[in-house]
Amino acid sequence: MRGATVFFTDREFVHAIAQRKVMTVYGVSGQQVMAIDLKGTAKALEYARTCQKEQG
């Protein structure tokens, strides 16, 4: 499977993903392609936000 790009306009989208345990990806015809374990996502975003604040 080649890479994918996700476009979104709602900034809360990232927060919503961080609160979930698994993200399921579906293909164009509706078949499940993969399930991504999101363990640690919230913590990683916390670190990233802290780093961005420190950078100014």
Beta strands, then each sheet from edge to edge (+ up, - down):
strand 1: 22-26
strand 2: 32-37
sheet 1: 1+ 2-
end
